[in-house]
Amino acid sequence: MFAIHSGMTRPETPPYQALGDVILAAVEKVKRLPDEIHLRDEAMIARLAALGRALGVRLKVGKLKAIRDARKEFEAFLRNGRAPEAGYKAAGSG
């Protein structure tokens, strides 16, 4: 699994451009290319197709389980005011 780090962007930056920038930054940081990148929908794949071709990486629609789980844990953190305990699983995961 190749997890992309997060990044901040200006509100006027289109989502596909922000995601492309984050993908490139992650590749530069880890010095490796993933075999494929799972995206939320065909529209995002169409916008990033040129980047995928240039990198030689397959883009496909897929379930973004790691993102969903991270969001649930972050929401739990915001509700509880503390980090989840070791071994904690977000409600509805796994």
C-alpha positions in Angstrom: 0.0 0.0 0.0 1.2 3.4 -0.9 -0.4 6.1 1.3 -0.4 9.7 0.2 0.4 12.3 2.7 -1.9 15.3 3.0 -1.3 18.8 1.9 -2.8 22.3 2.2 -3.9 24.1 -0.9 -5.5 27.4 -1.8 -9.3 27.3 -2.0 -9.3 28.3 -5.7 -7.0 25.3 -6.6 -9.0 22.7 -8.5 -9.2 19.4 -6.6 -7.5 17.4 -9.4 -4.6 19.9 -9.5 -4.2 19.7 -5.7 -4.3 15.9 -5.8 -1.8 15.8 -8.7 0.6 18.0 -6.7 0.3 15.8 -3.6 0.9 12.6 -5.7 4.1 14.1 -7.2 5.3 15.3 -3.8 4.7 11.8 -2.3 6.6 10.2 -5.1 9.5 12.6 -4.7 9.6 12.0 -1.0 9.6 8.2 -1.0 11.4 7.8 -4.3 9.1 5.1 -5.5 6.1 4.8 -7.8 3.0 2.9 -6.8 1.6 0.2 -9.3 -1.8 1.9 -9.2 -3.6 4.7 -7.6 -7.2 4.3 -6.5 -9.4 7.4 -7.0 -13.0 8.1 -6.0 -14.5 8.4 -9.4 -14.0 8.3 -13.2 -14.1 12.1 -13.4 -10.9 12.4 -11.3 -9.3 9.6 -13.3 -10.0 11.6 -16.5 -8.5 14.7 -15.0 -5.3 12.8 -13.9 -4.9 10.5 -16.9 -2.0 12.5 -18.3 -0.2 12.3 -15.0 -0.8 8.6 -14.7 0.5 8.0 -18.2 3.6 10.1 -17.6 4.4 8.2 -14.4 3.5 4.8 -15.8 0.9 4.3 -13.1 -2.5 2.8 -13.5 -5.4 4.9 -12.2 -8.6 3.1 -11.2 -11.8 3.7 -9.3 -11.6 1.9 -6.0 -12.8 2.0 -2.4 -10.7 4.3 -0.4 -10.9 2.3 2.8 -7.8 3.8 4.4 -9.1 7.3 3.9 -12.5 6.4 5.3 -10.8 4.7 8.4 -8.5 7.7 8.9 -11.4 10.1 8.7 -13.4 8.1 11.3 -10.4 8.0 13.7 -9.9 11.8 13.2 -13.6 12.4 13.9 -13.4 10.3 17.1 -10.3 12.3 18.1 -12.2 15.5 17.7 -15.2 14.2 19.7 -13.1 12.8 22.5 -10.3 15.3 22.6 -7.6 12.5 22.6 -6.0 10.1 20.3 -7.5 6.6 20.0 -5.9 4.0 22.1 -3.6 1.3 20.6 -5.6 -1.4 18.9 -8.6 1.0 18.6 -10.8 0.3 15.5 -13.1 3.0 14.2 -16.8 2.0 14.5 -17.8 0.2 11.4 -14.3 -0.8 10.3 -13.0 -4.3 9.9 
